[in-house]
Amino acid sequence: MPSSSVSSWDEPEGLAARGTLIVLAGRGEHGGVYERFGRRLGFDAYRVRALGDPTADPAVLEQAAKLLADESLPGPKVLVGSDTGALYALQLAADRTAGVDALILAGLPTGAWTAGSWEEEAAARTACPTHQGRLTGDPGFRRGAIDGTPDLPAPRLDLVHVPVLALHGKDDTISPLDRALSVYDGHAGVHTVAFHGGRHDVLNDALHRTAAATVVLFLERLRLTSEVREAPEIHDAGQTPGIRELPLIAEELT
């Protein structure tokens, strides 16, 4: 699949769209890799537009900016980045790209990693046998790309002024959890959720349903707080809307 192509999933017919997610893929990936995630969020009436790997095609960032500016796509508009896509999503937000209402960062990379074989890479990426099989048989997926560490943007969270949901696998060997947490540490706008048994490709891991549910809760919280800001006659009774409860397979860290 060409890196310039956009994979799209929309809300069911008859439902009003509740927002738009723009996905930036990670190393070796293309937008179609996020079909399962897109369909699940689409079912909850969120539009999803999944783009390619910015490390392979910098034009992906221009595509993202155009989608953010597209008035036909409903807000709130949320940038979702997986692997190196998370760093590029952070860059767009830090550069104050118009239209970014929030960020969702999955498997933020923190250093170099090298796989000895495709089997080792597939296992490090995801514990989901279905997704491993999909990647193995996908001619558009570039094996070994995750070994490369191109000139990546620094995670300038100090310049980001929108809510951030950070998702990370506790068993991520490509980007160990403690290193990712050191990047997020000290930034009050970051809400971090770690998944027990989770590996690097959090949105396509064995716990993908829990990850998607966590994303939906974050999006609903974002919508609710936006509605409160836009309606001054509604007063907060001292209870901040948010993610109240998560399954035991996930751990709310911030």
Secondary structure, DSSP 8 states (H G I E B T S, - for coil): --TT--EEE---TTS----EEEEE--TT--GGGGHHHHHHHHHTT-EEEE---TTT-THHHHHHHHHHH-TTS-SSEEEEEETHHHHHHHHHHHTT-TT--EEEEES---S----SSHHHHHHHH-S-HHHHHHHHT-TTS-TTGGG---S-----GGG--S-EEEEEETT-SSS-HHHHHHHHTT-TTEEEEEETT--S-GGGSTTHHHHHHHHHHHHHHHHHHHHHHH-TTS---S---S-----TTEEE--
